[in-house]
Amino acid sequence: MQRSIEAFLGELLSGIEQELEHAVELRHRLHAHPELAHAEEWTAATVAHELPVESLTAAGTGRLVRIGSAVGRPIAVRAELDGLPIEERTDVPYRAAGGVMHACGHDVHMAALVAVTRAAHALADSLPAPLVAIFQPSEEAYPSGAEQLAREELPRIVPAAVLAAHVHPELPWGTVAIDPGTVNASSDNFEITIEGEPSHGAYPHRGRDSILAMAHVIVALHSQAARRIDPLRPAVLNIGVVEGGAAENVIAAEARARGSLRAHRAEDRIALRRMVEEVVTSIAAAHGCRGRTAIIAGEPALCNDPAIATRARELLSRAGLQVAAEWRSCGSDDFAFFGELAPLAMGFVGLDGAPGFTPRPLHHPELLPPDGAVAAVARVQAILYAAAASSLAQPD
């Protein structure tokens, strides 16, 4: 008689418990030696050494490992390899140095997935579907490691689903947000250039002020973003870089700005791109300048598969976890690129209130998930795998 998915999950969770001490030690090593995107050589080699079977190199520094049957569509679970260009400001013995830090929990995600992979290997003959562990490079920078894997490597694997868990400091400890539908926004970057005519600052009428034009562009972009998109639908415009000029008494010939666009809906993503181009061109012209915009496309919105998300929510209590209040944000993750291939589901694992955790936002130099987060993330990765196995038809 075939076991229920609940019985299998219980065995997998028990196996993970046996791996946790080793996984925490691995987390410390990974945290102490972070590497930037596309340079995760030591990180990838360290992870590969801890895996129960040989892994394949993919997307440069990435690793793929398959557990279970060599036939059939696998269920894939992803963790990220890269750190961020941040100088760590924690005081733990395994604190990183050198201006690079795992400030987004990637060290926790990797250690957890190693534990899940090792526990699944011990149950390889009874897995409900093959498991592929993805250790992905370059989540924090472009070119995206997920996009490269989705277009070059994973099509050969033909995954039935791709899953991930991510720590989040704004959700309560012991809870997990796995909501169906769109949970993260698309993300595009843009670059604005406004060309004017230089002049002495005492004679502004003889020039065309690119900086003044840029100032009006920036104000208009923020106001138009709020007027072009339905206020009940999440959409964000941010400008993070403004440059121009070299002297206080010179009308600058050129001004530049860089920013980002985020939206939950594809049609709003397109509308925001068009709005930026229209505003830049029109306002620059009104100031006697020339404006142009370059849009740098990023990741699509992340949409959780309703069947997987619903089943995972039902299984959370079997690992002593609770469903968090609805959680959707305008954060983004290149994990969404895997949606080109298969249904997706990402669970957000709460940290707020965890023993020993000091509340800090993601990408903060003092963000340090507690060691207990390794267990929480591993359990959620296992739950998502079980949920996908039970909610998706697995062809022969």
Buried (B, 14 or more C-beta within 10 A) or exposed (E): EEEEBEEBBBBBBEBBEEBBEBBBBBBBBBBBBBBBBBBBEBBBEBBBEBBBEEBEEBBBBBBBBBBBEEEBBBBBBBBBBBBBEBEBBBEEEBEBEEEBBBBBBBBBBBBBBBBBBBBBBBBBEBBBBBBBBBBBBBBBBBBBBBBBBBBEBBEEBEBBBBBBBBBBBBBBBBBBBBBBBBBBBBBBBBBBBBBBBBBEBEEEEEBBBBBBBBBBBBEBBEEBBEEBBEEEEBBBBBBEEBEBBEEEEEBBBBBBBBBBBBBBBEEBBEBBBEBBBBBBBEBBEEBEBBBEBEBEEBBBBBBBBBBBBBBBBBBBEBBEBEBBEEBBBBBBBBBBBBBBBBBBBBBBBBBBEBEEBEEBEBEBBBBBBBBBBBBBBBBBBBBBBBBBBBBBEBEE
